[in-house]
Amino acid sequence: MSRLNQRLVAAAVALLALSIFSYWNSVSRAERFERGQKFLPNLNPDEIAQVEIVQGGERVTLSRQGDIYVVEESHDYRARNEGVNRLVRNLLDMELAKEVGAGESLAAELGIEPPGEDTVEVALRNAAGSDMVRLRVGNRFEGGSGNYVRRLDGEASPIFLTDATVLIDSAADQFLQKEIVDVSGSDVVRIEGPDFTFSTADEEYAELALERVPAGRQEKVGEVGRVKNFLSRLRFSEVHLADAEEVADLSFTDEFRYELEDGSGYVVSVAAREDDRYIRIGGFHSVQQVAIERDTSDEELQEKADILSRAEEMRDFNDYHGSWVYQLDSFTGEKLDLRRADLIEDIGSDEED
């Protein structure tokens, strides 16, 4: 072999040795625990199609449908996207304080295996239904912050202690999008209740007022405010499918109609069962179509576009909310019991109180 060939062979051997050492060193460094490292460093949240959370025998399953998640245990009612995002963010931000160990007795002691009453198991699945990540959050660290955690997917994983307490909501109710509508009382121009009507005078910017208040009497400010602002951050406490057995006997007899300044509005139908109040809600718009002429100005075109957009929003609202019956908490439900006699009082009586 020539001297040149010998040098080439030697160089190749050296490069091979260097490559093997670099690979071994990178693997060794990757396997070596470092305080502050992420628990789920390679998780891509965009690939998550389903989240399953189990604690104490209770299960909540969040499934992605387009741009939103739904709660399977609540008949696929919408989940709060911010609630799902917070859960995923908490998992992504989870940092580790130390590696604890892997023995069976240790896992049992720390609430990992078998899971304890407070143990939370989380599975993140992709669109194919396969686990991307499955983990358990066990006991809290006594005398400080942090929880013991272990991955259950893939090869056997050691138990780690996180550097901060892990907060994971684990009930379906905590993920539901409970806000139905949020309408400011200042946007309402007319209210028709079971035995009363609020309206504005003809002049612009007139205040919404109770009609036909007798002489010597006045609006009862507190109670009137509850009626006017009923749609402000309207939330439910429980939700039922409209044809569910548990609400089949309800009779929706009373009705409240709220008209807004943009020509849209909402109709709230009310049913009572003992101290509980249930509602069905629908939207409407006074304009269903608009005419556009050749000389229509840009400003008018935008106004007409806004009208059509709002009308479409009302149709979408009805398509969704028409399938549900909402149970209200007692404070909100009591507003629907108010009648004309509750909304007026003798002039000066508020001062005497």
Disulfide bonds with the S-S distance in Angstrom:
none
